[in-house]
Amino acid sequence: MTSPHSQSTRIDPDAGIPDLIRRLTDDSKRLVSDEVRLAKLEMTESVHAGARGALWLSLAFGVGIVAMVAFTIFLATLIGRAVNGHMWLGALVVGILEIGAAVFLIKGGMAAFRRPSYTLEETRESLKDTTAWVTHPRAD
């Protein structure tokens, strides 16, 4: 997509006010449709990336659950045998360790959600350029 600044506008000195208003209306419609098209493209791109990420996250979550259950049973049994067969103590220690790990992971996940920008940065930048072009047109 070309920037509004890269196109030179030729003004016919014999053009009347109605013709100039019609040109301005046509240019405004084109600018608005370009901005809407850019916003749609960015939104589609963001949704596809989010869906891919959600799929991988759900697969990892499922595999992780199975692995954590197996590891929990193993660790609780190992600690229980180490303390003269008191399996309840092994389960308690492992439960406390897993709760600590969960808190750590939740904090990391919340921090990760704050990082990416979902504000359509390219669209906002293009709108700033358009506003600047409309308020301060260059005389070529």
N, C-alpha and C positions, 0 to 999 in steps of 0.2 A: 504494500500500500504506500502510495506516495504521500509525502507531507504536504500540507497546504502551502508551505513556504517555498517548495520547489517548483510550483507551477506559476508562471507569470500570467497575469491577467491583462488582456488588452481591452482598453476602454475606447469605444467609438465616440468621438466628440460630437457626432450628430445624433446619438441615441437619445431618445426621449426618456422622461421620468418613468412612464409605465414600463418601458423596455428594461430600464435599469432595475426597477423593483422586481420584475419577472426574473431577471438573471439572479438577483440577490435571493429570491425565494427558491429558485432551482438549486443554487449553490448551497443554501442552508439545508434543503432537503437532502442533498447528496452528503453533506457533512454529517448530518444526524444519522443517516442510514449507514454511513461508514463507521461511525462510533458504535452504533448498535451491533453491527456485524462483528467488530473487534471484540466487544464485550461478550457476544455469544461464543466466539471462537475460544476466548480465554476461559469462559465458564465450562465449555465442553471439555477442554484440555484438563482443567482442574478436576472435573467429575471423573474422567477416565483414570487419572492418576490416583485419585482417592479410592476408586473401586478396586483397582489393582492392589493398592496397599492394604485395603480391608481384606481382600481374599488371602493374601500372604499372611496377614496378621492372624486371621482365623485358623488357617492351616497350622501355623506355628503354635497357636494357643492349644489346639487339639493334641498335637504331638507332645507339647510341653506338659499338659495335664497327665497324660499316660505315663510319661517319664517321671514326673514328680511323685505320682502315686507309688510307682515301683521303688523309687529312691527313698521315699518316706518309710515304707514298710521295711526296706533293707536297713536303713539307719536306726529306726526304732528298735528293731530286733537286735542289731549289733550292740547298741547302748544297753538294752535290757539284759542281754547275756553278760555284758561286762560288769553289771552291778548285781551279780548273783541272781539272775532270772527275774528281776523286777521289771517286767515289760511296761508297766504303767509309767515308770520313771523315764524309760526310753521314749515312749510316745509323748510325754510331757516336754522333754527337752527338745525333741524334734519339732513339736508344735510351736514352741517359743522361737526357735531358730527360723522356722518358715514364716511366722508372723513378722519377724524383723526383716526378713528378705522381702516380703510383700510390701511393707511400708517403704523400703528403699526403692523398689521398682515402681511403685505408684508415684512417688515424688519425681523420679526420673521421667516417667511417662507424662506427667502434668507439665513438666518443664519443656518436653519436646513439643507438646501441643501449642505452647506459647510462641515457639520459634518461627514457623513458616507464616508467610503473609498470604491471606486469602482476600486481599482488597483490590484485586485486578489492577496491579500497578501500571501495566502498559496502557490500559484504557484511561486511567487517571492522568497519566503523563500526556497522552494524546489529547485529552480534553483540555489540559493546561495550555498545550501548544495552540489548539483551536481558539481558546479564549484570548490568548495573547495575539493571535493573528487577527481576530475580529476587532479587538479593541485598539490595536496599533498596526494597521495594514501598512505594508512596505510600498513605497512608490517606486516602481521600476521604470 
